[in-house]
């Protein structure tokens, strides 16, 4: 099982373009930095416990949404999704040309993995972070929540376009 999780992570690194990785990891960092500076400047820092609790609740909902997206991808009787199994891309997974379907499946599954990992990290280390300065803990909680949000957003947008044949034409 651990090996499968590791393989999924490596697949994400192999399949995602640099622009996609930048969107997944750097955009949330910039967004959190700007919002953190504004929050700090306006002295609006909420209690770290509140931010941690809200982050966990938000991620719990996001995990359910992502798993629903996986279910749609795997079981939907949509002709465009069936076509996506055969349509190859220029990207490779473990040396073989990947289909659009494989890219979608990999993106959504990785998003679920990251969402669950972030939730576990917050649950495990949240108390330690909550003892830090409010600004720092708020920044960490929001950044950790923003990463899976942007990964999920990218995956769901891709799923939308496959369902509407944008990738297939």
Secondary structure, DSSP 8 states (H G I E B T S, - for coil): -HHHHHHHHHHHHHHS-HHHHIIIIIHHHHHHHHHHHHHHHTT----HHHHHHHHHHHHHHHHHHHHHHHHHHHH---HHHHHHTT-EEEEEETTEEEEHHHHHHHHHHHHHHHHHHHHHHHHHHHHHHHTS-HHHHHHHHHHHHHHHHHHHHHHHHHHHHHHTTTTT-
